[in-house]
Amino acid sequence: MNRNATAAFALLLAAMATLGVWKVGWNGPLYARVLSATPVMVREPRYVDVVSAVPASRGEGGAPAWDVSYRDGPRVVHARLPEEPGDQIRVGEQRRVIGYDVVWRWRDRTGVARLGSRPGKHLPVVDGAVVETRRPKPLSS
């Protein structure tokens, strides 16, 4: 009976070791290789805060205008506008990265995923699917 118990224990130990090897990932890589990452950008209007707005003097038959001072980063910039501004004025457009289109390869599979943050060289794979483990950065600080 002692021999049978030892054999059963050895068989159980071998089965658990095989399952552990499978679960740990010796059956293949746990990370997909990143082949390329292309930033996804959007264009959005750029607004600045108005510091002061003063009506400009009109020439003969001239249209009304406003001399406006606005803050652009650390500088104060002056401009003349044809209409009275509000608290903010639009000064152009800016491009902002909203994510990355990533092409990846894992074993013999290749795929595309859109991620909220810039990927590294590898992406984690869970149950055959690429997942993003990092949380995206907040839009404003």
VENNOR-V184120 format. One record per residue. N is the residue number from 1. PHI is phi in radians with two decimals (999 if undefined). PSI is psi in radians with two decimals (999 if undefined). NEAR is the number of other C-alpha atoms within 10 Angstrom. Layout:
N;PHI;PSI;NEAR + N;PHI;PSI;NEAR
This chain:
1;999;-0.62;6 + 2;-1.11;-0.64;7 + 3;-1.17;-0.69;8 + 4;-1.17;-0.71;9 + 5;-1.14;-0.71;10 + 6;-1.14;-0.72;11 + 7;-1.13;-0.72;12 + 8;-1.15;-0.72;12 + 9;-1.12;-0.71;12 + 10;-1.13;-0.70;12 + 11;-1.14;-0.74;12 + 12;-1.12;-0.75;12 + 13;-1.10;-0.72;12 + 14;-1.15;-0.70;12 + 15;-1.15;-0.73;12 + 16;-1.19;-0.64;12 + 17;-1.13;-0.72;12 + 18;-1.12;-0.76;13 + 19;-1.12;-0.71;11 + 20;-1.11;-0.72;12 + 21;-1.10;-0.72;12 + 22;-1.14;-0.76;12 + 23;-1.23;-0.64;10 + 24;-1.20;-0.49;12 + 25;2.01;0.33;11 + 26;-1.30;-0.04;11 + 27;-1.49;0.03;9 + 28;2.70;3.02;10 + 29;-1.22;2.54;13 + 30;-1.58;-0.05;19 + 31;-2.20;2.42;20 + 32;-1.54;2.53;23 + 33;-1.51;2.33;18 + 34;-1.44;2.12;19 + 35;-1.55;-0.69;14 + 36;-2.76;2.69;13 + 37;-2.42;2.02;20 + 38;-1.92;2.19;12 + 39;-1.19;2.48;16 + 40;-1.81;2.11;15 + 41;-2.08;2.66;13 + 42;-2.20;2.63;10 + 43;-1.72;2.34;10 + 44;-2.44;2.67;11 + 45;-1.17;2.63;10 + 46;-1.97;2.14;13 + 47;-1.99;2.59;15 + 48;-2.26;2.77;15 + 49;-1.45;2.36;15 + 50;-1.44;2.26;19 + 51;-1.53;-0.84;14 + 52;-2.65;2.68;14 + 53;-2.43;2.13;19 + 54;-2.19;2.35;13 + 55;-1.10;2.37;15 + 56;-1.54;2.68;15 + 57;-1.23;2.46;12 + 58;-1.62;2.46;11 + 59;-1.44;-3.01;8 + 60;-1.16;2.07;6 + 61;1.20;0.27;6 + 62;-1.37;2.66;8 + 63;-1.36;2.68;11 + 64;-1.14;2.58;14 + 65;-2.54;2.88;16 + 66;-2.29;2.29;19 + 67;-1.54;2.06;18 + 68;-2.06;2.37;20 + 69;-1.94;2.29;17 + 70;-2.38;2.72;20 + 71;-1.66;2.14;15 + 72;-2.09;1.57;13 + 73;1.23;-2.26;9 + 74;-1.47;-0.16;6 + 75;-1.67;2.68;8 + 76;-1.92;2.15;11 + 77;-1.98;2.56;13 + 78;-1.95;2.50;15 + 79;-2.63;2.81;10 + 80;-1.98;2.20;15 + 81;-2.02;2.61;16 + 82;-1.35;-0.23;12 + 83;-2.38;2.81;12 + 84;-1.19;2.24;14 + 85;-1.46;2.86;16 + 86;-1.63;-2.57;9 + 87;-1.28;-0.48;12 + 88;-2.32;2.69;14 + 89;-2.27;2.66;15 + 90;-1.51;2.26;11 + 91;-2.04;0.08;12 + 92;2.62;-2.75;10 + 93;-2.18;2.76;11 + 94;-2.39;2.70;12 + 95;-1.83;2.42;12 + 96;-2.29;2.38;12 + 97;-1.40;2.18;13 + 98;-1.89;-0.14;15 + 99;3.01;-3.01;19 + 100;-2.39;2.32;19 + 101;-1.54;2.06;18 + 102;-1.99;2.25;19 + 103;-1.73;2.21;17 + 104;-2.26;2.79;21 + 105;-2.35;2.29;17 + 106;-2.39;2.10;21 + 107;0.95;-2.06;12 + 108;-1.81;0.19;5 + 109;-1.84;2.46;9 + 110;-2.18;2.46;13 + 111;-2.65;3.08;14 + 112;-2.21;2.40;15 + 113;-2.42;2.56;14 + 114;-1.78;2.11;17 + 115;-1.96;2.64;20 + 116;-1.40;-0.30;18 + 117;-2.29;2.85;17 + 118;-1.18;2.22;16 + 119;-1.41;2.84;17 + 120;-1.57;-2.56;9 + 121;-1.47;-0.36;12 + 122;-2.37;2.65;16 + 123;-2.15;2.43;21 + 124;-1.21;2.53;16 + 125;-2.06;2.24;16 + 126;-2.19;2.11;10 + 127;0.92;0.69;7 + 128;1.42;0.10;13 + 129;-2.10;2.42;12 + 130;-1.31;2.32;20 + 131;-2.17;2.68;15 + 132;-1.79;2.02;16 + 133;-1.57;-0.52;9 + 134;-1.41;2.55;11 + 135;-1.44;2.50;9 + 136;-1.16;2.65;13 + 137;-1.21;2.60;9 + 138;-1.14;2.62;6 + 139;-1.19;-0.63;6 + 140;-2.32;2.65;4 + 141;-1.91;999;4
